[in-house]
Amino acid sequence: MKKVLLIDDENRMLELLTLYLQPYHYECRSALGAKKGLEYIEEERFDIVLLDIMMPDMNGWAVCKEIRQHSDVPIIMVTAREQKADIVKGLKLGADDYVTKPFDETELIARIEALLRRTQSGNQIEMDGLVWNKNQFELSFKSQYIKLTPKEFALIGLFMKNSGRVFTRNQLIDLIWGMESETEGRTVDSHIRNIREKIRVTGFPIDEYLQTVWGFGYKWMKK
């Protein structure tokens, strides 16, 4: 389930957006105003942000700029404004798309889905709640962040991108450590063990996914 942050200064609009999105299996977090929205961004991971422009405490352009200081989360500006200059300004500040009120429900859903496809291909992978995000260098499960070393993060990303493919230890060494590395197979085993232990404590069934192929190497099984 994708997690959406809704930022608007009108409760009615937040309720309407939630009403639109929930039937499409989006988990919605509503922030009444810019300040609350920025607080949520710091505390939680979101797949996409729907951001109103005209807010009294801090406009959407400023919020977008602030978010872009530390996050590449996809942003759609949602506003009643239709002037071309406003659209250009939002995109230059880092917004990914722009929808004007009143908007059509099906168009909004289509834009969200298209944006998620564009931004998540290769850079973000999700499997049963486990999310690997290359841009933010984060692995999480149900909003629980899993602290990994750079090599562990690269390994789990490689496996999740190549479901069903078996990698030998030597292949993993070449791909993650480099062909000139003097790393040995037992180092790979140690990293795999650490990955399993760190993910297992979150409740994700890592042993069902990251499997040992005895006498050969490892593979990721897609359920």
N, CA, C and O of each residue as an XYZ file, in Angstrom:
892
protein
N       0.839     -1.199      0.000
C       0.000      0.000      0.000
C       0.875      1.250      0.000
O       1.763      1.390      0.841
N       0.624      2.159     -0.944
C       1.390      3.390     -1.040
C       0.911      4.403      0.000
O      -0.281      4.511      0.289
N       1.868      5.134      0.547
C       1.554      6.105      1.594
C       1.638      7.517      1.035
O       2.668      7.918      0.493
N       0.544      8.273      1.170
C       0.436      9.611      0.592
C       0.324     10.646      1.705
O      -0.449     10.475      2.648
N       1.099     11.715      1.588
C       0.980     12.848      2.512
C       0.186     13.941      1.814
O       0.566     14.409      0.741
N      -0.928     14.348      2.434
C      -1.777     15.406      1.905
C      -1.553     16.668      2.731
O      -1.739     16.654      3.948
N      -1.155     17.756      2.080
C      -0.899     19.008      2.787
C      -1.814     20.084      2.225
O      -1.715     20.449      1.053
N      -2.706     20.589      3.070
C      -3.657     21.619      2.656
C      -4.114     22.369      3.906
O      -4.047     21.829      5.010
N      -4.574     23.599      3.742
C      -5.034     24.372      4.901
C      -6.540     24.268      5.084
O      -7.104     24.930      5.956
N      -7.207     23.435      4.264
C      -8.655     23.256      4.383
C      -8.970     21.794      4.699
O      -8.612     20.890      3.945
N      -9.642     21.583      5.820
C     -10.024     20.224      6.200
C     -10.900     19.560      5.140
O     -10.793     18.360      4.886
N     -11.759     20.358      4.535
C     -12.673     19.805      3.526
C     -11.907     19.205      2.356
O     -12.267     18.137      1.862
N     -10.859     19.878      1.913
C     -10.067     19.358      0.799
C      -9.298     18.102      1.213
O      -9.175     17.162      0.428
N      -8.782     18.086      2.438
C      -8.079     16.898      2.927
C      -9.017     15.700      2.974
O      -8.640     14.588      2.604
N     -10.235     15.935      3.428
C     -11.222     14.856      3.495
C     -11.612     14.372      2.102
O     -11.795     13.175      1.882
N     -11.740     15.322      1.153
C     -12.117     14.958     -0.209
C     -11.027     14.123     -0.871
O     -11.316     13.113     -1.512
N      -9.775     14.545     -0.714
C      -8.662     13.794     -1.298
C      -8.572     12.388     -0.704
O      -8.339     11.417     -1.423
N      -8.757     12.290      0.598
C      -8.743     10.982      1.258
C      -9.860     10.096      0.723
O      -9.669      8.902      0.493
N     -11.031     10.700      0.529
C     -12.178      9.974     -0.014
C     -11.881      9.446     -1.410
O     -12.297      8.341     -1.759
N     -11.170     10.224     -2.205
C     -10.794      9.801     -3.554
C      -9.763      8.674     -3.534
O      -9.868      7.713     -4.295
N      -8.766      8.801     -2.654
C      -7.595      7.924     -2.715
C      -7.768      6.581     -2.019
O      -7.249      5.573     -2.498
N      -8.479      6.545     -0.910
C      -8.576      5.304     -0.135
C      -9.134      4.115     -0.915
O      -8.644      3.001     -0.731
N     -10.147      4.302     -1.788
C     -10.637      3.141     -2.553
C      -9.589      2.542     -3.490
O      -9.723      1.401     -3.932
N      -8.547      3.319     -3.789
C      -7.469      2.832     -4.651
C      -6.289      2.309     -3.819
O      -5.180      2.148     -4.330
N      -6.543      2.052     -2.551
C      -5.578      1.434     -1.640
C      -4.373      2.328     -1.349
O      -3.242      1.850     -1.253
N      -4.626      3.617     -1.212
C      -3.590      4.540     -0.762
C      -3.824      4.845      0.718
O      -4.942      5.144      1.138
N      -2.754      4.763      1.488
C      -2.824      5.137      2.902
C      -2.556      6.641      2.993
O      -1.495      7.110      2.581
N      -3.510      7.387      3.529
C      -3.430      8.851      3.527
C      -3.093      9.409      4.906
O      -3.688      9.012      5.909
N      -2.151     10.316      4.945
C      -1.824     11.082      6.155
C      -2.134     12.542      5.851
O      -1.536     13.124      4.946
N      -3.060     13.139      6.594
C      -3.495     14.508      6.335
C      -2.780     15.491      7.247
O      -2.741     15.321      8.465
N      -2.212     16.530      6.626
C      -1.529     17.591      7.371
C      -2.277     18.897      7.135
O      -2.346     19.377      6.004
N      -2.837     19.473      8.193
C      -3.565     20.736      8.084
C      -2.562     21.885      8.180
O      -2.229     22.348      9.271
N      -2.093     22.328      7.030
C      -1.131     23.429      6.999
C       0.288     22.959      6.737
O       0.622     21.786      6.908
N       1.113     23.911      6.316
C       2.493     23.630      5.917
C       3.351     23.112      7.068
O       4.110     22.158      6.899
N       3.231     23.733      8.222
C       4.071     23.360      9.360
C       3.883     21.893      9.734
O       4.856     21.171      9.952
N       2.631     21.459      9.807
C       2.352     20.068     10.156
C       2.856     19.123      9.062
O       3.352     18.035      9.355
N       2.727     19.544      7.803
C       3.212     18.726      6.706
C       4.710     18.486      6.780
O       5.179     17.370      6.559
N       5.463     19.544      7.094
C       6.919     19.411      7.203
C       7.309     18.542      8.395
O       8.309     17.827      8.345
N       6.524     18.604      9.458
C       6.782     17.741     10.616
C       6.631     16.270     10.230
O       7.454     15.433     10.599
N       5.563     15.965      9.478
C       5.342     14.583      9.059
C       6.462     14.090      8.141
O       6.894     12.941      8.238
N       6.927     14.970      7.248
C       8.010     14.606      6.323
C       9.260     14.192      7.091
O       9.964     13.267      6.687
N       9.536     14.878      8.196
C      10.723     14.572      8.994
C      10.563     13.267      9.775
O      11.543     12.573     10.047
N       9.320     12.943     10.130
C       9.067     11.810     11.017
C       8.780     10.493     10.282
O       9.055      9.417     10.813
N       8.232     10.573      9.075
C       7.751      9.376      8.394
C       8.234      9.317      6.950
O       8.705     10.308      6.392
N       8.105      8.123      6.355
C       8.428      7.951      4.943
C       7.136      7.939      4.133
O       6.173      7.261      4.491
N       7.126      8.696      3.037
C       5.965      8.747      2.155
C       6.373      8.403      0.727
O       7.509      8.642      0.315
N       5.424      7.835     -0.022
C       5.676      7.504     -1.415
C       5.405      8.689     -2.334
O       5.985      8.783     -3.416
N       4.521      9.598     -1.905
C       4.169     10.747     -2.727
C       3.520     11.813     -1.850
O       2.926     11.498     -0.819
N       3.634     13.076     -2.263
C       3.047     14.203     -1.534
C       2.120     14.971     -2.463
O       2.499     15.308     -3.584
N       0.893     15.253     -1.996
C      -0.017     16.138     -2.698
C      -0.049     17.439     -1.912
O      -0.474     17.462     -0.757
N       0.399     18.520     -2.538
C       0.700     19.765     -1.831
C      -0.079     20.943     -2.394
O       0.025     21.253     -3.581
N      -0.857     21.599     -1.544
C      -1.592     22.802     -1.939
C      -0.629     23.992     -1.981
O       0.332     24.042     -1.213
N      -0.888     24.947     -2.877
C      -0.015     26.116     -2.974
C      -0.452     27.236     -2.025
O       0.358     27.756     -1.258
N      -1.731     27.603     -2.080
C      -2.180     28.775     -1.333
C      -2.523     28.420      0.110
O      -3.654     28.037      0.410
N      -1.554     28.548      0.987
C      -1.749     28.326      2.420
C      -1.251     29.552      3.171
O      -0.254     30.152      2.769
N      -1.918     29.934      4.248
C      -1.594     31.193      4.931
C      -0.272     31.210      5.694
O       0.422     32.226      5.707
N       0.080     30.091      6.329
C       1.278     30.111      7.165
C       2.561     30.020      6.355
O       3.580     30.605      6.723
N       2.509     29.278      5.243
C       3.684     29.067      4.398
C       3.175     28.501      3.082
O       2.534     27.450      3.078
N       3.444     29.171      1.961
C       2.856     28.694      0.711
C       3.512     27.404      0.223
O       4.585     27.011      0.681
N       2.831     26.763     -0.718
C       3.291     25.470     -1.203
C       4.635     25.511     -1.891
O       5.378     24.531     -1.852
N       4.967     26.640     -2.528
C       6.275     26.749     -3.163
C       7.390     26.650     -2.123
O       8.387     25.957     -2.327
N       7.203     27.361     -0.999
C       8.205     27.330      0.065
C       8.295     25.943      0.682
O       9.382     25.475      1.020
N       7.142     25.286      0.830
C       7.134     23.928      1.378
C       7.869     22.978      0.441
O       8.674     22.159      0.885
N       7.594     23.088     -0.843
C       8.263     22.249     -1.847
C       9.773     22.438     -1.783
O      10.530     21.468     -1.797
N      10.199     23.684     -1.714
C      11.628     23.979     -1.642
C      12.249     23.379     -0.396
O      13.363     22.857     -0.441
N      11.527     23.454      0.723
C      12.031     22.905      1.986
C      12.129     21.382      1.910
O      13.116     20.801      2.362
N      11.129     20.746      1.351
C      11.149     19.284      1.221
C      12.332     18.838      0.372
O      12.989     17.843      0.676
N      12.597     19.586     -0.697
C      13.667     19.213     -1.617
C      15.064     19.373     -1.007
O      16.046     18.906     -1.584
N      15.157     20.024      0.145
C      16.451     20.142      0.816
C      16.946     18.790      1.318
O      18.149     18.575      1.460
N      16.002     17.874      1.589
C      16.421     16.602      2.189
C      15.630     15.389      1.701
O      15.779     14.297      2.250
N      14.791     15.565      0.675
C      14.000     14.424      0.211
C      13.695     14.531     -1.280
O      13.470     15.624     -1.800
N      13.690     13.377     -1.966
C      13.318     13.308     -3.379
C      11.924     12.719     -3.558
O      11.583     12.256     -4.646
N      11.115     12.732     -2.500
C       9.770     12.177     -2.591
C       9.002     12.878     -3.714
O       9.074     14.102     -3.820
N       8.270     12.144     -4.553
C       7.492     12.765     -5.625
C       6.454     13.746     -5.074
O       5.782     13.454     -4.085
N       6.328     14.906     -5.715
C       5.411     15.951     -5.259
C       4.496     16.372     -6.398
O       4.958     16.693     -7.493
N       3.178     16.367     -6.128
C       2.195     16.925     -7.059
C       1.595     18.164     -6.399
O       1.062     18.082     -5.292
N       1.679     19.307     -7.070
C       1.072     20.534     -6.563
C      -0.418     20.507     -6.900
O      -0.796     20.282     -8.050
N      -1.254     20.735     -5.897
C      -2.702     20.745     -6.081
C      -3.202     22.136     -5.715
O      -3.076     22.552     -4.564
N      -3.774     22.869     -6.689
C      -4.145     24.258     -6.430
C      -5.228     24.742     -7.380
O      -5.463     24.144     -8.430
N      -5.883     25.829     -7.001
C      -6.895     26.439     -7.857
C      -6.255     27.319     -8.913
O      -6.909     27.686     -9.890
N      -5.010     27.656     -8.739
C      -4.328     28.524     -9.694
C      -4.076     27.803    -11.013
O      -3.738     26.620    -11.035
N      -4.248     28.538    -12.111
C      -4.064     27.948    -13.425
C      -3.054     28.712    -14.273
O      -2.778     28.316    -15.405
N      -2.498     29.805    -13.743
C      -1.560     30.586    -14.532
C      -0.307     29.782    -14.851
O       0.205     29.045    -14.009
N       0.175     29.935    -16.071
C       1.343     29.209    -16.526
C       2.558     29.498    -15.658
O       3.367     28.605    -15.405
N       2.695     30.751    -15.197
C       3.847     31.128    -14.378
C       3.880     30.340    -13.081
O       4.953     29.971    -12.605
N       2.712     30.082    -12.507
C       2.652     29.316    -11.262
C       3.092     27.874    -11.481
O       3.782     27.291    -10.645
N       2.685     27.306    -12.618
C       3.065     25.927    -12.929
C       4.577     25.825    -13.096
O       5.222     24.930    -12.550
N       5.126     26.765    -13.866
C       6.568     26.768    -14.105
C       7.339     26.935    -12.798
O       8.339     26.255    -12.572
N       6.871     27.844    -11.937
C       7.550     28.093    -10.672
C       7.581     26.832     -9.816
O       8.613     26.493     -9.238
N       6.446     26.139     -9.736
C       6.395     24.917     -8.943
C       7.340     23.851     -9.459
O       8.018     23.180     -8.680
N       7.385     23.693    -10.778
C       8.265     22.676    -11.369
C       9.734     23.030    -11.172
O      10.559     22.146    -10.940
N      10.064     24.311    -11.261
C      11.450     24.723    -11.063
C      11.917     24.505     -9.634
O      13.103     24.284     -9.389
N      10.984     24.567     -8.692
C      11.333     24.368     -7.281
C      11.406     22.895     -6.905
O      11.760     22.558     -5.775
N      11.071     22.016     -7.849
C      11.227     20.590     -7.573
C       9.963     19.766     -7.597
O      10.014     18.557     -7.368
N       8.801     20.399     -7.875
C       7.571     19.618     -7.993
C       7.655     18.740     -9.234
O       8.338     19.081    -10.200
N       6.954     17.602     -9.202
C       7.005     16.662    -10.322
C       5.793     16.776    -11.240
O       5.861     16.403    -12.411
N       4.691     17.286    -10.714
C       3.483     17.432    -11.537
C       2.589     18.490    -10.901
O       2.890     19.003     -9.823
N       1.488     18.811    -11.576
C       0.655     19.937    -11.189
C      -0.787     19.627    -11.564
O      -1.066     19.292    -12.716
N      -1.703     19.733    -10.612
C      -3.127     19.500    -10.862
C      -3.906     20.699    -10.338
O      -3.659     21.166     -9.226
N      -4.850     21.200    -11.140
C      -5.632     22.365    -10.716
C      -7.023     21.957    -10.238
O      -7.632     21.021    -10.755
N      -7.508     22.693     -9.230
C      -8.863     22.490     -8.722
C      -9.851     23.280     -9.585
O      -9.502     24.360    -10.062
N     -11.060     22.783     -9.800
C     -11.512     21.429     -9.427
C     -10.918     20.400    -10.387
O     -10.787     20.659    -11.583
N     -10.567     19.249     -9.861
C      -9.937     18.227    -10.691
C     -10.829     17.000    -10.776
O     -11.686     16.769     -9.923
N     -10.610     16.235    -11.805
C     -11.341     14.997    -12.004
C     -10.666     13.881    -11.215
O      -9.445     13.735    -11.263
N     -11.447     13.105    -10.497
C     -10.900     12.035     -9.650
C     -10.053     11.054    -10.448
O      -8.956     10.696    -10.019
N     -10.543     10.618    -11.597
C      -9.807      9.627    -12.374
C      -8.504     10.210    -12.922
O      -7.501      9.503    -13.024
N      -8.518     11.501    -13.275
C      -7.286     12.127    -13.767
C      -6.251     12.204    -12.647
O      -5.068     11.940    -12.866
N      -6.705     12.567    -11.447
C      -5.787     12.659    -10.312
C      -5.134     11.309    -10.036
O      -3.917     11.230     -9.866
N      -5.934     10.251     -9.991
C      -5.401      8.913     -9.736
C      -4.417      8.517    -10.832
O      -3.363      7.946    -10.550
N      -4.763      8.821    -12.085
C      -3.885      8.479    -13.211
C      -2.552      9.215    -13.109
O      -1.503      8.635    -13.392
N      -2.582     10.476    -12.711
C      -1.351     11.248    -12.575
C      -0.479     10.701    -11.443
O       0.742     10.612    -11.575
N      -1.116     10.338    -10.335
C      -0.372      9.765     -9.213
C       0.305      8.466     -9.637
O       1.490      8.263     -9.375
N      -0.446      7.596    -10.288
C       0.104      6.301    -10.691
C       1.225      6.464    -11.719
O       2.233      5.759    -11.662
N       1.045      7.392    -12.656
C       2.077      7.618    -13.673
C       3.350      8.162    -13.033
O       4.456      7.758    -13.394
N       3.190      9.081    -12.081
C       4.354      9.659    -11.413
C       5.091      8.613    -10.590
O       6.321      8.580    -10.585
N       4.355      7.770     -9.903
C       4.987      6.715     -9.111
C       5.744      5.738    -10.002
O       6.815      5.258     -9.630
N       5.198      5.443    -11.171
C       5.901      4.544    -12.095
C       7.206      5.167    -12.573
O       8.233      4.492    -12.658
N       7.158      6.458    -12.883
C       8.355      7.133    -13.391
C       9.444      7.231    -12.345
O      10.612      6.963    -12.627
N       9.063      7.616    -11.138
C      10.059      7.900    -10.119
C      10.561      6.658     -9.397
O      11.657      6.673     -8.836
N       9.782      5.589     -9.400
C      10.166      4.426     -8.610
C      10.851      3.339     -9.426
O      11.411      2.404     -8.853
N      10.819      3.440    -10.748
C      11.462      2.403    -11.555
C      12.970      2.459    -11.353
O      13.629      3.416    -11.758
N      13.497      1.434    -10.729
C      14.936      1.365    -10.526
C      15.417      2.032     -9.253
O      16.349      1.537     -8.619
N      14.809      3.138     -8.860
C      15.263      3.871     -7.685
C      14.517      3.476     -6.417
O      15.023      3.676     -5.312
N      13.326      2.921     -6.566
C      12.583      2.465     -5.392
C      11.873      1.161     -5.733
O      11.216      1.048     -6.767
N      12.014      0.190     -4.855
C      11.401     -1.118     -5.049
C      10.645     -1.464     -3.782
O      11.148     -1.267     -2.676
N       9.441     -1.977     -3.943
C       8.640     -2.383     -2.780
C       8.153     -3.806     -2.966
O       7.647     -4.168     -4.028
N       8.311     -4.614     -1.922
C       7.804     -5.982     -1.929
C       7.193     -6.294     -0.582
O       7.887     -6.403      0.429
N       5.871     -6.436     -0.591
C       5.131     -6.777      0.632
C       5.485     -5.859      1.808
O       5.629     -6.318      2.941
N       5.623     -4.566      1.526
C       5.874     -3.599      2.591
C       7.334     -3.276      2.832
O       7.646     -2.299      3.512
N       8.241     -4.087      2.281
C       9.672     -3.800      2.407
C      10.048     -2.857      1.267
O       9.878     -3.196      0.096
N      10.557     -1.677      1.608
C      10.827     -0.645      0.603
C      12.318     -0.320      0.577
O      12.910      0.053      1.590
N      12.906     -0.471     -0.607
C      14.309     -0.105     -0.847
C      14.323      1.159     -1.668
O      13.838      1.162     -2.800
N      14.870      2.240     -1.127
C      14.857      3.539     -1.793
C      16.282      4.003     -2.038
O      16.991      4.394     -1.111
N      16.692      3.954     -3.301
C      18.059      4.321     -3.663
C      18.318      5.802     -3.424
O      19.365      6.167     -2.889
N      17.371      6.666     -3.817
C      17.583      8.104     -3.713
C      17.794      8.548     -2.271
O      18.627      9.414     -2.000
N      17.044      7.959     -1.351
C      17.146      8.357      0.051
C      18.057      7.428      0.857
O      18.228      7.617      2.062
N      18.640      6.428      0.196
C      19.499      5.445      0.852
C      18.801      4.894      2.099
O      19.331      4.939      3.209
N      17.583      4.370      1.869
C      16.790      3.871      2.985
C      16.178      2.510      2.661
O      15.739      2.255      1.539
N      16.161      1.659      3.660
C      15.398      0.422      3.615
C      14.441      0.473      4.787
O      14.849      0.748      5.916
N      13.158      0.209      4.526
C      12.179      0.288      5.614
C      11.106     -0.783      5.449
O      10.868     -1.295      4.355
N      10.477     -1.100      6.558
C       9.342     -2.024      6.550
C       8.279     -1.467      7.483
O       8.491     -1.350      8.690
N       7.122     -1.123      6.904
C       6.014     -0.542      7.670
C       6.493      0.645      8.506
O       6.230      0.726      9.706
N       7.202      1.564      7.844
C       7.721      2.803      8.448
C       8.817      2.569      9.479
O       9.211      3.502     10.177
N       9.319      1.330      9.587
C      10.471      1.052     10.450
C      11.733      1.101      9.591
O      11.892      0.303      8.667
N      12.624      2.036      9.899
C      13.843      2.158      9.127
C      14.872      1.125      9.581
O      15.059      0.909     10.779
N      15.530      0.499      8.627
C      16.488     -0.567      8.899
C      17.875     -0.035      8.581
O      18.176      0.268      7.426
N      18.709      0.079      9.582
C      20.042      0.654      9.402
C      20.978     -0.375      8.790
O      21.241     -1.423      9.379
N      21.478     -0.060      7.601
C      22.381     -0.952      6.885
C      23.680     -0.245      6.536
O      23.724      0.981      6.426
N      24.734     -1.027      6.363
C      25.978     -0.466      5.847
C      25.804     -0.261      4.337
O      24.886     -0.835      3.753
N      26.654      0.537      3.693
C      26.538      0.727      2.241
C      26.569     -0.571      1.447
O      25.813     -0.719      0.487
N      27.416     -1.501      1.822
C      27.495     -2.774      1.107
C      26.232     -3.609      1.319
O      25.745     -4.242      0.383
N      25.704     -3.615      2.533
C      24.458     -4.341      2.814
C      23.306     -3.745      2.014
O      22.475     -4.470      1.467
N      23.267     -2.413      1.953
C      22.202     -1.735      1.208
C      22.287     -2.077     -0.273
O      21.267     -2.335     -0.913
N      23.504     -2.078     -0.821
C      23.686     -2.415     -2.231
C      23.302     -3.872     -2.510
O      22.714     -4.177     -3.547
N      23.634     -4.754     -1.590
C      23.306     -6.170     -1.764
C      21.800     -6.406     -1.797
O      21.294     -7.072     -2.700
N      21.086     -5.863     -0.818
C      19.642     -6.101     -0.769
C      18.957     -5.482     -1.980
O      17.981     -6.031     -2.489
N      19.467     -4.331     -2.448
C      18.912     -3.721     -3.651
C      19.124     -4.590     -4.879
O      18.224     -4.728     -5.707
N      20.309     -5.178     -5.000
C      20.614     -6.059     -6.129
C      19.682     -7.263     -6.140
O      19.167     -7.644     -7.191
N      19.468     -7.858     -4.983
C      18.589     -9.023     -4.901
C      17.150     -8.661     -5.259
O      16.500     -9.370     -6.027
N      16.648     -7.542     -4.695
C      15.252     -7.164     -4.929
C      14.999     -6.799     -6.387
O      13.892     -6.988     -6.893
N      16.017     -6.277     -7.063
C      15.873     -5.924     -8.480
C      15.909     -7.149     -9.385
O      15.462     -7.089    -10.531
N      16.437     -8.254     -8.879
C      16.658     -9.446     -9.718
C      16.012    -10.674     -9.097
O      16.674    -11.683     -8.855
N      14.705    -10.576     -8.840
C      13.990    -11.693     -8.225
C      14.138    -12.968     -9.038
O      13.968    -12.963    -10.257
N      14.456    -14.055     -8.354
C      14.567    -15.351     -9.000
C      15.946    -15.670     -9.531
O      16.241    -16.831     -9.811
N      16.802    -14.669     -9.677
C      18.146    -14.909    -10.215
C      19.084    -15.363     -9.103
O      19.107    -14.783     -8.018
N      19.846    -16.396     -9.387
C      20.823    -16.903     -8.413
C      22.171    -16.230     -8.669
O      22.659    -16.197     -9.799
N      22.763    -15.693     -7.598
C      24.079    -15.070     -7.677
C      25.088    -15.927     -6.920
O      24.849    -16.312     -5.776
N      26.203    -16.219     -7.556
C      27.276    -16.891     -6.835
C      27.972    -15.869     -5.940
O      27.787    -14.663     -6.103
N      28.762    -16.350     -5.008
C      29.503    -15.441     -4.141
C      30.477    -14.594     -4.960
O      30.634    -13.400     -4.709
N      31.128    -15.222     -5.940
C      32.071    -14.472     -6.768
C      31.371    -13.388     -7.586
O      31.922    -12.304     -7.778
N      30.181    -13.670     -8.060
C      29.422    -12.659     -8.800
C      29.063    -11.484     -7.893
O      29.149    -10.325     -8.299
N      28.665    -11.792     -6.678
C      28.309    -10.736     -5.725
C      29.537     -9.888     -5.380
O      29.440     -8.667     -5.253
N      30.669    -10.532     -5.233
C      31.903     -9.786     -4.949
C      32.221     -8.840     -6.105
O      32.541     -7.674     -5.877
N      32.135     -9.331     -7.340
C      32.431     -8.500     -8.507
C      31.467     -7.322     -8.616
O      31.880     -6.206     -8.934
N      30.177     -7.569     -8.351
C      29.159     -6.547     -8.534
C      29.134     -5.514     -7.402
O      28.857     -4.339     -7.642
N      29.419     -5.944     -6.186
C      29.291     -5.049     -5.031
C      30.641     -4.509     -4.563
O      30.761     -3.323     -4.256
N      31.645     -5.362     -4.509
C      32.955     -4.920     -4.020
C      33.882     -4.491     -5.158
O      34.790     -3.686     -4.953
N      33.651     -5.031     -6.361
C      34.496     -4.707     -7.510
C      35.385     -5.874     -7.900
O      35.795     -6.667     -7.053
N      35.674     -5.972     -9.176
C      36.436     -7.117     -9.695
C      37.858     -7.179     -9.163
O      38.449     -8.258     -9.121
N      38.418     -6.054     -8.759
C      39.788     -6.034     -8.248
C      39.863     -6.293     -6.745
O      40.945     -6.350     -6.160
N      38.696     -6.447     -6.139
C      38.664     -6.628     -4.686
C      39.233     -7.984     -4.284
O      39.121     -8.961     -5.025
N      39.842     -8.032     -3.109
C      40.361     -9.283     -2.563
C      39.405     -9.896     -1.549
O      39.775    -10.781     -0.778
N      38.163     -9.406     -1.567
C      37.123     -9.918     -0.674
C      36.894    -11.408     -0.922
O      36.957    -11.877     -2.058
N      36.628    -12.144      0.156
C      36.411    -13.581      0.041
C      34.946    -13.935      0.269
O      34.157    -13.118      0.742
N      34.605    -15.171     -0.077
C      33.232    -15.629      0.013
C      32.645    -15.517      1.403
O      31.458    -15.231      1.558
N      33.473    -15.743      2.426
C      32.925    -15.682      3.789
C      32.501    -14.263      4.173
O      31.656    -14.083      5.050
N      33.085    -13.255      3.517
C      32.648    -11.866      3.767
C      31.236    -11.669      3.231
O      30.413    -11.005      3.861
N      30.958    -12.250      2.065
C      29.606    -12.200      1.509
C      28.632    -12.877      2.468
O      27.566    -12.335      2.759
N      28.998    -14.061      2.958
C      28.133    -14.786      3.887
C      27.848    -13.954      5.135
O      26.724    -13.940      5.636
N      28.866    -13.267      5.629
C      28.701    -12.441      6.814
C      27.724    -11.296      6.553
O      26.890    -10.982      7.402
N      27.827    -10.678      5.386
C      26.919     -9.577      5.041
C      25.479    -10.073      4.885
O      24.538     -9.404      5.312
N      25.317    -11.231      4.281
C      23.981    -11.806      4.120
C      23.368    -12.109      5.484
O      22.188    -11.851      5.717
N      24.176    -12.654      6.370
C      23.698    -12.967      7.713
C      23.262    -11.696      8.446
O      22.223    -11.679      9.107
N      24.051    -10.646      8.326
C      23.709     -9.381      8.973
C      22.424     -8.786      8.413
O      21.585     -8.278      9.158
N      22.278     -8.854      7.092
C      21.065     -8.344      6.455
C      19.837     -9.067      6.990
O      18.840     -8.437      7.343
N      19.914    -10.389      7.048
C      18.784    -11.176      7.541
C      18.431    -10.818      8.980
O      17.258    -10.670      9.323
N      19.449    -10.680      9.811
C      19.198    -10.382     11.221
C      18.556     -9.009     11.394
O      17.626     -8.849     12.185
N      19.048     -8.027     10.659
C      18.530     -6.666     10.792
C      17.097     -6.542     10.289
O      16.296     -5.806     10.867
N      16.770     -7.258      9.217
C      15.418     -7.175      8.656
C      14.442     -8.045      9.436
O      13.276     -7.683      9.596
N      14.913     -9.193      9.925
C      14.048    -10.133     10.630
C      13.373     -9.505     11.850
O      12.212     -9.804     12.132
N      14.081     -8.644     12.572
C      13.527     -8.056     13.798
C      12.360     -7.119     13.530
O      11.614     -6.795     14.454
N      12.182     -6.669     12.274
C      11.057     -5.783     11.956
C       9.764     -6.554     11.749
O       8.680     -5.971     11.740
N       9.879     -7.867     11.583
C       8.700     -8.681     11.322
C       8.552     -9.091      9.871
O       7.670     -9.883      9.539
N       9.407     -8.561      8.993
C       9.351     -8.970      7.588
C       9.926    -10.379      7.459
O      10.975    -10.666      8.036
N       9.254    -11.271      6.708
C       9.716    -12.675      6.598
C      10.910    -12.813      5.658
O      10.798    -13.423      4.595
N      12.026    -12.261      6.040
C      13.201    -12.206      5.161
C      13.690    -13.589      4.746
O      14.195    -13.755      3.635
N      13.548    -14.586      5.620
C      14.060    -15.921      5.293
C      13.265    -16.590      4.170
O      13.754    -17.522      3.531
N      12.035    -16.112      3.929
C      11.241    -16.640      2.823
C      11.665    -16.020      1.499
O      11.410    -16.580      0.433
N      12.309    -14.868      1.571
C      12.694    -14.143      0.357
C      14.175    -14.328      0.013
O      14.513    -14.763     -1.088
N      15.043    -13.999      0.951
C      16.485    -14.096      0.707
C      16.940    -15.503      1.074
O      17.145    -15.822      2.245
N      17.092    -16.338      0.048
C      17.333    -17.766      0.268
C      18.738    -18.177     -0.151
O      19.326    -17.621     -1.079
N      19.249    -19.163      0.562
C      20.547    -19.743      0.228
C      20.356    -20.872     -0.768
O      19.517    -21.751     -0.572
N      21.136    -20.843     -1.833
C      21.145    -21.949     -2.798
C      22.406    -22.744     -2.487
O      23.504    -22.368     -2.896
N      22.244    -23.826     -1.774
C      23.384    -24.555     -1.220
C      24.371    -24.989     -2.295
O      23.992    -25.546     -3.325
N      25.636    -24.721     -2.032
C      26.693    -25.083     -2.956
C      26.845    -24.126     -4.125
O      27.669    -24.346     -5.012
N      26.035    -23.043     -4.126
C      26.100    -22.126     -5.263
C      26.133    -20.665     -4.834
O      27.095    -19.958     -5.132
N      25.099    -20.205     -4.140
C      25.081    -18.799     -3.730
C      23.749    -18.403     -3.087
O      23.257    -19.090     -2.192
N      23.170    -17.290     -3.549
C      21.958    -16.753     -2.952
C      21.005    -16.254     -4.027
O      21.413    -15.922     -5.141
N      19.732    -16.209     -3.671
C      18.732    -15.647     -4.584
C      17.584    -15.027     -3.768
O      17.371    -15.353     -2.600
N      16.865    -14.130     -4.430
C      15.682    -13.483     -3.847
C      14.457    -14.062     -4.517
O      14.313    -13.994     -5.737
N      13.568    -14.636     -3.706
C      12.345    -15.253     -4.225
C      11.176    -14.273     -4.123
O      10.834    -13.822     -3.030
N      10.574    -13.950     -5.245
C       9.417    -13.052     -5.247
C       8.167    -13.864     -4.963
O       7.900    -14.861     -5.634
N       7.389    -13.429     -3.951
C       6.190    -14.181     -3.562
C       4.985    -13.793     -4.406
O       3.895    -14.331     -4.210
